Amino acid sequence: MMKLTFNGKNLTSPGQLSRELEKSVLAAVDRQIKAAAPAGVKVKRTSQGYVAEGDAASIQKMAKRLGK
């Protein structure tokens, strides 16, 4: 039996590892997108992706930051 610890959780099956990795990657992407948003832009995660609300110049600035 293999025992692995990832982010403080003991994992014993490949399915658990897969779910934890996916959850970790999604959380990292979420943090990066929200960190790229300048003042005046509100970012929401929806079932179809992310929605940015704000003025066009600020959203373009956010897009440039994410493009790096």
C-alpha positions as CSV (number, residue, x, y, z in Angstrom):
1,M,0.0,0.0,0.0
2,M,1.3,3.4,-1.0
3,K,0.8,6.4,1.3
4,L,1.3,9.9,0.1
5,T,0.9,13.3,1.7
6,F,-0.2,16.2,-0.4
7,N,-1.0,19.6,1.0
8,G,-1.3,18.1,4.5
9,K,-3.7,15.3,3.4
10,N,-2.9,11.6,3.4
11,L,-3.8,10.1,0.1
12,T,-4.0,6.4,-0.5
13,S,-5.5,6.0,-4.0
14,P,-4.7,7.4,-7.4
15,G,-8.2,8.9,-7.6
16,Q,-7.7,10.9,-4.4
17,L,-4.4,12.2,-5.8
18,S,-6.1,13.2,-9.1
19,R,-8.9,15.1,-7.3
20,E,-6.5,16.9,-5.0
21,L,-4.2,17.9,-7.8
22,E,-7.1,19.2,-9.9
23,K,-8.4,21.1,-6.9
24,S,-5.0,22.6,-6.2
25,V,-4.5,23.7,-9.8
26,L,-8.0,25.3,-10.0
27,A,-7.3,27.2,-6.8
28,A,-4.0,28.5,-8.1
29,V,-5.5,29.6,-11.4
30,D,-8.3,31.3,-9.5
31,R,-5.8,33.2,-7.3
32,Q,-3.7,34.3,-10.3
33,I,-6.7,35.6,-12.2
34,K,-8.0,37.6,-9.3
35,A,-4.5,38.9,-8.5
36,A,-4.2,40.2,-12.1
37,A,-7.4,42.3,-11.7
38,P,-6.6,46.0,-11.2
39,A,-8.6,48.2,-8.9
40,G,-12.1,48.8,-10.2
41,V,-12.4,45.3,-11.9
42,K,-14.4,42.7,-10.2
43,V,-13.8,39.1,-11.2
44,K,-16.4,36.4,-10.7
45,R,-16.2,32.6,-11.4
46,T,-19.3,31.3,-13.1
47,S,-20.3,27.9,-14.5
48,Q,-19.1,29.0,-17.9
49,G,-15.8,30.5,-16.8
50,Y,-14.7,33.9,-15.4
51,V,-16.5,37.2,-15.8
52,A,-14.7,40.5,-15.3
53,E,-16.8,43.6,-14.6
54,G,-15.4,47.1,-14.8
55,D,-14.4,49.7,-17.4
56,A,-12.9,48.6,-20.6
57,A,-9.4,50.1,-20.0
58,S,-9.0,48.3,-16.7
59,I,-10.2,45.0,-18.3
60,Q,-7.6,45.5,-21.1
61,K,-4.9,46.1,-18.4
62,M,-5.9,42.8,-16.7
63,A,-5.8,41.0,-20.1
64,K,-2.2,42.2,-20.6
65,R,-1.2,41.1,-17.1
66,L,-2.6,37.6,-17.8
67,G,-0.9,37.4,-21.2
68,K,2.5,37.5,-19.7
